[in-house]
Amino acid sequence: MIHSNENSIIIRSMEKTDIKGFADAFAAQNWYKPIEQFNRYYNLQKSKELKVIVAEVNNEVAGYVTLYPSAITGPFASKSIPEIVDLNVLIKFQKNGIGNRLMNVIENVAKEESDSVFLGVGLHNGYGPAQRMYVKRGYIPDGSGVWYKGERLEQYAECANDDDLVLYLLKQF
């Protein structure tokens, strides 16, 4: 399903051919994203357990974002609030508004099911652009504090500033 087609950027649902396209593209930029991850996303989309939205530029995958109907872990586990997970734009396509366009579509999809949506964002500097984008889009901290490896991080607890250290943000429509 095509959600948007403007200025040579197509925003659409994931297709089977995207699996290899993403695995190859991420490997080419030395980011570890195994083909099994994209196979799993595609299969979850087929079984309607996940929505995967893809950005395509000139017949080349450029980025993607996923939406779960509700969270399994985190502060909103077992509540009926959709969770945005794993927004990625390939390096050569960054700074062209693709992340925002993917977010526009995935938020509209979430609005069909709920009056709010949430996501977790990493805290190290690699997530800086995403942190800024989410705040500009109206996401605010949910108030549960910082989480590490799927658990709320207690005061003075030790952790590593890695991809598992996240802050959950909520947006109400």
Sequence and secondary structure as in RCSB ss.txt:
>XXXX:A:sequence
MIHSNENSIIIRSMEKTDIKGFADAFAAQNWYKPIEQFNRYYNLQKSKELKVIVAEVNNEVAGYVTLYPSAITGP
FASKSIPEIVDLNVLIKFQKNGIGNRLMNVIENVAKEESDSVFLGVGLHNGYGPAQRMYVKRGYIPDGSGVWYKG
ERLEQYAECANDDDLVLYLLKQF
>XXXX:A:secstr
 EEEEETTEEEEE  TTHHHHHHHHHHHTT    HHHHHHHHHHHHTTS EEEEEEETTEEEEEEEEESS SSST
TTTSS  EEEEEEE GGGTTSSHHHHHHHHHHHHHHTT SEEEEEEE SGGGHHHHHHHHHTT EEEEEEEEETT
EE  TT    SSTTEEEEEEEE 
